[in-house]
Amino acid sequence: MFGGIGMPELILILVIVLIVFGAGKLPELGAGLGKGIRNFKKSVGEANEALESTEKPEKIDQKQ
């Protein structure tokens, strides 16, 4: 499934996260994670646009 992590391992991880953070904090953690991923994607997109918008230097043939 996830490269060596099976369903029992995922359930165990989710139970540990639930115990550590509590049921009330999980929606806040999910929202924060979603905002972080969204900002990361936005930044990557802006960086790609900036790279694409710059003109590539043209090769100048210098024949002598």
Phi, psi and omega per residue, in radians:
M1 nan -1.224 3.124
F2 -1.985 0.815 3.077
G3 1.124 0.929 3.090
G4 1.841 -0.186 3.089
I5 -1.748 2.032 -3.124
G6 -1.686 -3.058 -3.117
M7 -1.100 -0.743 3.121
P8 -1.067 -0.680 3.123
E9 -1.153 -0.729 3.116
L10 -1.099 -0.724 3.117
I11 -1.110 -0.742 3.112
L12 -1.085 -0.756 3.113
I13 -1.096 -0.769 3.130
L14 -1.114 -0.673 3.101
V15 -1.137 -0.740 3.130
I16 -1.122 -0.744 3.107
V17 -1.090 -0.722 3.121
L18 -1.101 -0.707 3.129
I19 -1.189 -0.754 -3.071
V20 -1.219 -0.836 -3.025
F21 -1.679 -0.402 -3.120
G22 1.488 2.771 -3.069
A23 -1.207 -0.503 -3.112
G24 -1.259 -0.515 -3.089
K25 -1.522 -0.292 -3.083
L26 -1.059 -0.755 3.095
P27 -1.096 -0.642 3.101
E28 -1.147 -0.720 3.099
L29 -1.111 -0.745 3.120
G30 -1.105 -0.743 3.124
A31 -1.133 -0.731 3.110
G32 -1.116 -0.717 3.106
L33 -1.131 -0.730 3.112
G34 -1.093 -0.732 3.107
K35 -1.133 -0.696 3.123
G36 -1.110 -0.762 3.121
I37 -1.139 -0.724 3.134
R38 -1.091 -0.779 3.114
N39 -1.132 -0.658 3.110
F40 -1.107 -0.805 3.126
K41 -1.091 -0.694 3.124
K42 -1.104 -0.766 3.137
S43 -1.115 -0.734 3.125
V44 -1.126 -0.723 3.117
G45 -1.105 -0.738 3.112
E46 -1.139 -0.666 3.117
A47 -1.146 -0.720 3.113
N48 -1.121 -0.723 3.109
E49 -1.093 -0.712 3.136
A50 -1.127 -0.688 3.119
L51 -1.205 -0.667 -3.131
E52 -1.271 -0.521 -3.081
S53 -1.357 -0.387 3.107
T54 -1.266 2.421 -3.125
E55 -1.380 2.457 3.071
K56 -1.412 2.389 3.132
P57 -1.137 2.368 3.138
E58 -1.416 2.574 3.088
K59 -1.357 2.308 3.127
I60 -1.827 2.103 3.111
D61 -1.387 2.100 3.134
Q62 -1.943 1.486 3.120
K63 -1.520 2.329 3.130
Q64 -2.042 nan nan
